[in-house]
């Protein structure tokens, strides 16, 4: 049920999304607060046919840095910001945090929990996609590259490692896939489907980011079942804003802000 608020207008909340997490947060806020909040979704526009919740205005495209974000705050009379972008979208998250700090805008960053390694996992931890590409030839000859569409140029020139590069859309940056093939697909991917894909393509190593969540965890389960190494690109840290690791905490923080204002 919507919770009462005595303010003269609804609280304006800008949500930076592009993830399933953002959509779940939107649904929860709509359910909990109803007309007490006005939501706006911001998408970078990097993927085609994004999933957009019904009944919410959407802004698509970049802002041109913190200054552009601040200008949008003023134009739309934003009261609160929720950063629910991908855990590895560090550039936009940094700009969001800078903009919010500059004008004392309350900001909640949602960080879904990272996957945790178990005794059954064989993870090779690296700090960047460039490091992942550098060590890849030491761990396999047929690789599933499931690290997203950015910075794929790091894998150019790996003449002895066949690459199955899986992305949602074609990368915007030039990438010469001389030895391998593309696969365009959008999750979720089940463990059974991932096992079938790995076996059919004789994959012996996976490269991915520790994105967390359930939608793409199937490849981790598949690697575990087939005893295949995973070159895991480490999760970046959060920004110096209020952090939340689940939807319930986001909702509670929004309620706290409503109560205080």
VENCOR-V578452 format. One record per pair of residues at least 12 apart in sequence whose C-alpha atoms are under 8 Angstrom apart, sorted by sequence separation. I is the first residue (numbers start at 0). J is the second residue. If there is no record, write none. Layout:
# VENCOR-V578452
i:I j:J
i:I j:J
This chain:
# VENCOR-V578452
i:25 j:38
i:82 j:95
i:162 j:176
i:169 j:183
i:40 j:55
i:42 j:57
i:44 j:59
i:164 j:179
i:166 j:181
i:168 j:183
i:39 j:55
i:40 j:56
i:41 j:57
i:42 j:58
i:43 j:59
i:44 j:60
i:162 j:178
i:163 j:179
i:164 j:180
i:165 j:181
i:166 j:182
i:167 j:183
i:168 j:184
i:38 j:55
i:39 j:56
i:40 j:57
i:41 j:58
i:42 j:59
i:43 j:60
i:161 j:178
i:162 j:179
i:163 j:180
i:164 j:181
i:165 j:182
i:166 j:183
i:167 j:184
i:205 j:222
i:38 j:56
i:39 j:57
i:40 j:58
i:41 j:59
i:42 j:60
i:43 j:61
i:128 j:146
i:142 j:160
i:144 j:162
i:147 j:165
i:148 j:166
i:160 j:178
i:161 j:179
i:162 j:180
i:163 j:181
i:164 j:182
i:165 j:183
i:166 j:184
i:167 j:185
i:39 j:58
i:41 j:60
i:80 j:99
i:140 j:159
i:141 j:160
i:142 j:161
i:143 j:162
i:144 j:163
i:145 j:164
i:147 j:166
i:148 j:167
i:155 j:174
i:163 j:182
i:165 j:184
i:166 j:185
i:140 j:160
i:141 j:161
i:142 j:162
i:143 j:163
i:144 j:164
i:145 j:165
i:146 j:166
i:147 j:167
i:148 j:168
i:155 j:175
i:158 j:178
i:132 j:153
i:136 j:157
i:139 j:160
i:140 j:161
i:141 j:162
i:142 j:163
i:143 j:164
i:144 j:165
i:145 j:166
i:148 j:169
i:149 j:170
i:152 j:173
i:155 j:176
i:156 j:177
i:157 j:178
i:128 j:150
i:132 j:154
i:141 j:163
i:143 j:165
i:148 j:170
i:149 j:171
i:150 j:172
i:152 j:174
i:155 j:177
i:205 j:227
i:207 j:229
i:209 j:231
i:136 j:159
i:148 j:171
i:149 j:172
i:151 j:174
i:152 j:175
i:204 j:227
i:205 j:228
i:206 j:229
i:207 j:230
i:208 j:231
i:209 j:232
i:12 j:36
i:14 j:38
i:16 j:40
i:17 j:41
i:80 j:104
i:82 j:106
i:86 j:110
i:129 j:153
i:136 j:160
i:193 j:217
i:194 j:218
i:203 j:227
i:204 j:228
i:205 j:229
i:206 j:230
i:207 j:231
i:208 j:232
i:209 j:233
i:210 j:234
i:9 j:34
i:10 j:35
i:11 j:36
i:12 j:37
i:13 j:38
i:14 j:39
i:15 j:40
i:16 j:41
i:17 j:42
i:79 j:104
i:80 j:105
i:81 j:106
i:82 j:107
i:83 j:108
i:84 j:109
i:86 j:111
i:128 j:153
i:129 j:154
i:135 j:160
i:189 j:214
i:192 j:217
i:193 j:218
i:203 j:228
i:204 j:229
i:205 j:230
i:206 j:231
i:207 j:232
i:208 j:233
i:209 j:234
i:9 j:35
i:10 j:36
i:11 j:37
i:12 j:38
i:13 j:39
i:14 j:40
i:15 j:41
i:16 j:42
i:17 j:43
i:26 j:52
i:68 j:94
i:78 j:104
i:79 j:105
i:80 j:106
i:81 j:107
i:82 j:108
i:83 j:109
i:187 j:213
i:188 j:214
i:189 j:215
i:190 j:216
i:191 j:217
i:204 j:230
i:206 j:232
i:208 j:234
i:8 j:35
i:9 j:36
i:10 j:37
i:11 j:38
i:12 j:39
i:13 j:40
i:14 j:41
i:15 j:42
i:25 j:52
i:68 j:95
i:78 j:105
i:79 j:106
i:80 j:107
i:81 j:108
i:82 j:109
i:83 j:110
i:187 j:214
i:188 j:215
i:189 j:216
i:190 j:217
i:194 j:221
i:9 j:37
i:11 j:39
i:13 j:41
i:81 j:109
i:186 j:214
i:187 j:215
i:188 j:216
i:189 j:217
i:190 j:218
i:193 j:221
i:194 j:222
i:1 j:30
i:2 j:31
i:3 j:32
i:22 j:51
i:65 j:94
i:69 j:98
i:186 j:215
i:188 j:217
i:189 j:218
i:190 j:219
i:0 j:30
i:1 j:31
i:2 j:32
i:22 j:52
i:64 j:94
i:65 j:95
i:68 j:98
i:69 j:99
i:188 j:218
i:190 j:220
i:191 j:221
i:0 j:31
i:1 j:32
i:2 j:33
i:4 j:35
i:190 j:221
i:194 j:225
i:0 j:32
i:1 j:33
i:3 j:35
i:17 j:49
i:65 j:97
i:66 j:98
i:0 j:33
i:1 j:34
i:2 j:35
i:17 j:50
i:65 j:98
i:69 j:102
i:1 j:35
i:143 j:197
i:141 j:200
i:143 j:202
i:141 j:201
i:142 j:202
i:145 j:205
i:146 j:206
i:147 j:207
i:141 j:202
i:142 j:203
i:143 j:204
i:144 j:205
i:145 j:206
i:146 j:207
i:21 j:83
i:140 j:202
i:141 j:203
i:142 j:204
i:143 j:205
i:144 j:206
i:145 j:207
i:146 j:208
i:20 j:83
i:21 j:84
i:140 j:203
i:141 j:204
i:142 j:205
i:143 j:206
i:144 j:207
i:145 j:208
i:11 j:75
i:13 j:77
i:139 j:203
i:140 j:204
i:142 j:206
i:11 j:76
i:12 j:77
i:13 j:78
i:15 j:80
i:18 j:83
i:139 j:204
i:11 j:77
i:12 j:78
i:13 j:79
i:14 j:80
i:15 j:81
i:16 j:82
i:17 j:83
i:18 j:84
i:138 j:204
i:10 j:77
i:11 j:78
i:12 j:79
i:13 j:80
i:14 j:81
i:15 j:82
i:16 j:83
i:17 j:84
i:18 j:85
i:10 j:78
i:11 j:79
i:12 j:80
i:13 j:81
i:14 j:82
i:15 j:83
i:16 j:84
i:17 j:85
i:10 j:79
i:12 j:81
i:14 j:83
i:15 j:84
i:16 j:85
i:131 j:206
i:138 j:228
i:20 j:111
i:114 j:209
i:135 j:230
i:113 j:209
i:114 j:210
i:113 j:210
i:114 j:211
i:113 j:211
i:114 j:212
i:111 j:210
i:112 j:211
i:113 j:212
i:131 j:230
i:111 j:211
i:112 j:212
i:131 j:231
i:111 j:212
i:131 j:232
i:120 j:222
i:121 j:223
i:120 j:223
i:119 j:223
i:128 j:232
i:121 j:226
i:123 j:228
i:125 j:230
i:127 j:232
i:120 j:226
i:121 j:227
i:122 j:228
i:123 j:229
i:124 j:230
i:125 j:231
i:126 j:232
i:127 j:233
i:119 j:226
i:121 j:228
i:122 j:229
i:123 j:230
i:124 j:231
i:125 j:232
i:126 j:233
i:120 j:228
i:121 j:229
i:122 j:230
i:123 j:231
i:124 j:232
i:125 j:233
i:122 j:231
i:124 j:233
i:46 j:167
i:47 j:168
i:113 j:234
i:46 j:168
i:87 j:210
i:86 j:210
i:85 j:210
i:110 j:237
i:108 j:237
i:108 j:238
i:108 j:240
i:110 j:242
i:111 j:243
i:112 j:244
i:107 j:240
i:108 j:241
i:109 j:242
i:110 j:243
i:111 j:244
i:106 j:240
i:107 j:241
i:108 j:242
i:109 j:243
i:110 j:244
i:111 j:245
i:106 j:241
i:107 j:242
i:108 j:243
i:109 j:244
i:110 j:245
i:107 j:243
i:109 j:245
i:109 j:246
i:109 j:249
i:96 j:238
i:107 j:249
i:96 j:239
i:96 j:240
i:93 j:238
i:107 j:252
i:89 j:235
i:92 j:238
i:87 j:234
i:86 j:234
i:87 j:235
i:86 j:235
i:27 j:246
i:31 j:250
i:24 j:246
i:28 j:250
i:23 j:246
i:27 j:250
i:24 j:249
i:20 j:246
i:24 j:250
i:10 j:257
i:4 j:257
i:4 j:258
i:6 j:260
